[in-house]
Amino acid sequence: MERLCALDVGNGETLCLLGEYDERGELYILAQSKRKTQGLNRGVISDIERLSSTLRECVLEVERMSGIKVDGVFVSLSNPKLKSENLKESVLISTTPKVIDEGDLNRLLEKINLRARDDEYEIIHKIPKSYTLDNQEGVKNPVGLMGTKLSAEVHIVKVPKVHLLNFKRAINNAGLEVLGVAFSGIANFYSLLKYEDVEDGLLLIDLGHSLTNFVLFLEGSPTLCGVVQLGGIDITKDVAHYLGTDLEEAEKIKKNYGSALVELTKNSEGTTLSGKRRKNVSLEELSNVIQVRVEEILEEIAKGIQEKGYDLDQVKGGVALTGGGSKLRGIRELCERFFNLPTFLPLPREVYGLSEELKNPEFSTAIGLLKMFKNFKNVRKEKPSKNGSFLKKLLNSIKRMWEEEL
């Protein structure tokens, strides 16, 4: 049995899941907890003590529920300054054909790592997109094949170094070891999608509390990761301002009466809402307020993709929506119309022991962490070995897992 603990540190809520893989490799959720996140504002730590307290409370709750001591966790993060890029490099293997081994592969990836280094940024993902062995393109795993020259294209994801240091410090202050960090968008892939979903191109959108993450997949692998500084709370604030009510009431109104597509409220005559600013507001008026903000979020995503030189015409697999914001009525239909692409709302797959509360998209990131780091024992701390750092082993494992999935 292999146990893992995941912390999805969201701007609205923090979720902790304790999972266990059985002898057949199936994932069971043993315990869960959820707390309102304190000390984090749009991906930036504003109060490290309050954030540490949130994380500590979450982990203590799963310890109480399971009777299992948690020392180390894998965590998700999202930051508006996140960067991603695709780099290509080559290494000469031999003047005559030779069998490619792990050493050759690591030498190539280290060369890419040196090129990707940035004094102000830390690399959190190095995901091989494809390899070229001599003139043979599209190789997914070159180990065991013969050749003289090995090339690779790798997708790199970076976050500001200072942010990552403070993020880890907040977790350490909660009495926990940080065993791995993942961008929320990448973690979502592991819980929601399969290679078949992304091989023809797919746009994954995670509409969160105050940030929206997106990952563009082309030819079966991530090509662009990005973060938009808008989320569900901005929709709620618009509703509160328009009606003249507080955020708590506005959130209830959004969930119970709101729609991201005005057309869906055309036949809802008779139902009106009131606040201090406006009285007798129709559902059509309310939905118009919501639709404007959702369209702005989608426009920012499209802009981020186009500015990097990519075309959504390359996305044949459509759009996958997740995150708490994806539960908003009409958002799937609006997304289909906006991008002119089929849109679906996947749910976490191949996970057992889930409570009904967890069977919804806002928990996909935490479940994705448990799947992404399947081969690590993170409930108890692991010490670095003499022949290599834990971080190096972590990166190599991520590389292998991605190759297995793709």
HELIX and SHEET records of a PDB file:
HELIX    1   1 ILE A   48  SER A   66  1                                  19    
HELIX    2   2 GLU A  102  ALA A  116  1                                  15    
HELIX    3   3 LYS A  161  ASN A  173  1                                  13    
HELIX    4   4 SER A  184  LEU A  192  1                                   9    
HELIX    5   5 TYR A  195  VAL A  198  1                                   4    
HELIX    6   6 GLY A  232  LEU A  243  1                                  12    
HELIX    7   7 LEU A  247  TYR A  257  1                                  11    
HELIX    8   8 VAL A  262  THR A  265  5                                   4    
HELIX    9   9 LEU A  283  GLU A  307  1                                  25    
HELIX   10  10 LEU A  312  GLN A  314  5                                   3    
HELIX   11  11 GLY A  324  LYS A  327  5                                   4    
HELIX   12  12 ILE A  331  PHE A  339  1                                   9    
HELIX   13  13 GLU A  356  LEU A  358  5                                   3    
HELIX   14  14 PRO A  361  PHE A  363  5                                   3    
HELIX   15  15 SER A  364  MET A  372  1                                   9    
HELIX   16  16 PHE A  390  GLU A  405  1                                  16    
SHEET    1   A 6 GLU A 177  PHE A 183  0                                        
SHEET    2   A 6 GLY A  72  LEU A  77  1                                        
SHEET    3   A 6 GLU A   2  VAL A   9  1                                        
SHEET    4   A 6 GLU A  13  TYR A  21 -1                                        
SHEET    5   A 6 LEU A  27  LYS A  36 -1                                        
SHEET    6   A 6 VAL A 351  TYR A 352  1                                        
SHEET    1   B 2 LEU A  40  ASN A  41  0                                        
SHEET    2   B 2 VAL A  44  ILE A  45 -1                                        
SHEET    1   C 4 LYS A  83  LEU A  92  0                                        
SHEET    2   C 4 LYS A 149  PRO A 160 -1                                        
SHEET    3   C 4 TYR A 121  LEU A 133 -1                                        
SHEET    4   C 4 GLN A 136  VAL A 139 -1                                        
SHEET    1   D 2 LYS A  98  VAL A  99  0                                        
SHEET    2   D 2 MET A 146  GLY A 147 -1                                        
SHEET    1   E 5 SER A 221  VAL A 228  0                                        
SHEET    2   E 5 THR A 212  LEU A 218 -1                                        
SHEET    3   E 5 LEU A 202  LEU A 207 -1                                        
SHEET    4   E 5 VAL A 319  THR A 322  1                                        
SHEET    5   E 5 THR A 343  PHE A 344  1                                        
SHEET    1   F 2 THR A 272  LEU A 273  0                                        
SHEET    2   F 2 VAL A 281  SER A 282 -1                                        
END                                                                             
